[in-house]
Amino acid sequence: MDFYVVLVTVPNNKTAKTIAETLVSEGLAKCVNIANDIKSIFRWEGKVQKEEELLMIIKTKKSNFPSLMTKVRELHPYTMPEIIALPIVDGSEEYLGWLNS
C-alpha cells in the first residue's frame, strides 16, 4: 500500500480544524496533526511576504490524494493553497497497518 504525508499551510486554527475534521470524517485522511506558530516567508506577486500560519500534517493513502486535494481547495481560503504530498517510504508495521485499515 502506498501512503502520503501531505503538508498544507493555513491562516488560522478555525480553518485548520474545519479542514482536518472534514478530511478525517469523510475518510480522505486517517490522521491530521496541526502545528501552531509557523512563520512563513515567501515571494508572492513580486513581493516578499511574512505570515504567521499553521501547518497541517496529513496522513493518507496515495489513492485518496486526488479527492483530498479537491476537498482542501474547496475549504481553503487561499487562492493557491500549499498542498504538497510526500511519499512515506518506510515506517512501523503497526502504524502503516493502521493507516491502511
Secondary structure, DSSP 8 states (H G I E B T S, - for coil): --EEEEEEEESSHHHHHHHHHHHHHTTS-SEEEEEEEEEEEEEETTEEEEEEEEEEEEEEEGGGHHHHHHHHHHH--SSS---EEEE-----HHHHHHHH-
